[in-house]
Amino acid sequence: DEIGKLYLLEAKMRDEGIDWQQRTALRKEHAEPVLENLGRWLEEKQYSYRPKSPMGQAIAYANKRWAGLSAYVLHGQMEIDNNLVENAVRPLAVGRKAYLFAGSHQAAEMTAAMYSFMASCKKNKINEFDWLKDVFERIQSHKQKDLYQLLPSNWEEYRPK
């Protein structure tokens, strides 16, 4: 329930679109007391469970990492968790297994390149299909020295209007 309060605060701030300075202030006001209570509870309960029990292990894990787990309160530009990073790298982790069955080393390299292009499109908020279609249509007539224009990070700027 207490962790839920922290995530509820984060969702509310995200929905309101407030800047990082305001996030810092709201976290100090609302999240810090919740974290202080949780920290005290962890200290009180650390010897209430057998160390090898699931709860004992969870408490020991949280206690060892408490400073890092609660550091996000100090700065509004930090996230409460690393979900954004995990979601960004998940396709790469899935792809790594796929590369084993790509058929050849060259096919695996091409697959990895496509994963990189698609991730770059997502990072630049570009529709992957539109980008790929445009690149396939224009790449044959593009000079080699101008290929950088077709990269997802440059595509919007050099895209024909």
PEPE-V939091 format. One record per run of one state. SS is the DSSP state (a for helix, b for strand, c for the rest). FROM is the first residue (numbers start at 1). LEN is the number of residues. Records with the same first field share a line. If there is no record, write none. Layout:
SS: FROM-LEN, FROM-LEN
This chain:
c: 1-1, 17-3, 46-8, 65-1, 75-8, 100-5, 124-4, 142-2, 151-1, 159-3
a: 2-15, 20-26, 54-11, 66-9, 83-17, 105-19, 128-14, 144-7, 152-7
